Amino acid sequence: MSDVMVRVQQTPNPNSILFQVDQTVTEERMRQYNSREEAEGAPLAQALFGIANVESVFFMPNSVTVSKSNDGDWDAIAPAAEAAIRSHFAA
């Protein structure tokens, strides 16, 4: 099985980062989760909410946007989020 390709991109919002994925993230046009409870039944969103200071997760067909709280640090969140995405698609 080949590794999933993930590209990390900045967004105009300093509290959000976009992860472009070469796999299908969702069959829906878009899907947003604003809490771990809302993400029930969505394993990737649940994994992302397991990262400290993640406030929302937004799925599009081939991308994931993760938004953090003002207190969050991208140096900790971005690598953990990328690892969660890679792990999800490796399963």
HELIX and SHEET records of a PDB file:
HELIX    1   1 PRO A   43  PHE A   49  1                                   7    
HELIX    2   2 TRP A   74  ALA A   90  1                                  17    
SHEET    1   A 5 VAL A   6  GLN A  10  0                                        
SHEET    2   A 5 SER A  16  VAL A  21 -1                                        
SHEET    3   A 5 SER A  63  LYS A  68 -1                                        
SHEET    4   A 5 VAL A  54  MET A  60 -1                                        
SHEET    5   A 5 ARG A  31  TYR A  33 -1                                        
END                                                                             
